[in-house]
């Protein structure tokens, strides 16, 4: 019998959670990735000629996470951004998660982010000639991504 946890997920809903408190629901997310740097070592034969190049995995690099949502009146993300901007000594890192929910709003997966901080906040262009939804984006740096 197939394991129900093996089925593909539809990211129906997801939220940013910091210290177990949901601070925002989002409609788009990108940058949930990790890549290993490649270290190359060249082996030289005893007569000085090139023999081969070995490639081994190096340090992990994590992508910037960008979250998108319809523009809201909430200033929570902007306040956090300003706290980082105004920090005099050390960066006010936060640990948190991007939590994935199914269509019945049950948690089905999460991506834990360690030592994250907002590096960019963007509001969509303003135009009186359109009725398009305004979009807010928040891009975050982080030091570790764990898929749970």
KAPE-V571279 format. One record per backbone hydrogen bond with DSSP energy under -0.5 kcal/mol. NH is the residue of the N-H (numbers start at 0). CO is the residue of the C=O. Records with the same first field share a line. If there is no record, write none. Layout:
BEGIN
NH: CO / CO
END
This chain:
BEGIN
5: 2
6: 3
10: 8
11: 9
12: 100
13: 25
14: 98
15: 23
16: 14 / 96
17: 20
18: 94
20: 17
22: 15
23: 15
25: 13
26: 67
27: 67
29: 65
32: 30
34: 60
36: 58
38: 36 / 55
40: 53
42: 40 / 51
44: 48
47: 44
50: 42
51: 42
53: 40
55: 38
57: 36
60: 34
62: 32
64: 139
65: 29 / 63
66: 64 / 137
67: 27
68: 135
70: 133
78: 74
79: 75
80: 76
81: 77
82: 78
83: 79
84: 80
85: 81
86: 83
92: 90
93: 115
95: 112
96: 16
97: 110
98: 14 / 96
99: 108
100: 12
101: 105
104: 101
107: 99
108: 99
110: 97
111: 109 / 145
112: 95
113: 143
115: 93
116: 140
118: 138
119: 138
121: 136
123: 134
129: 126
135: 68
136: 121
137: 66
138: 119
139: 64
140: 116
142: 113
143: 113
145: 111
147: 109 / 145
END
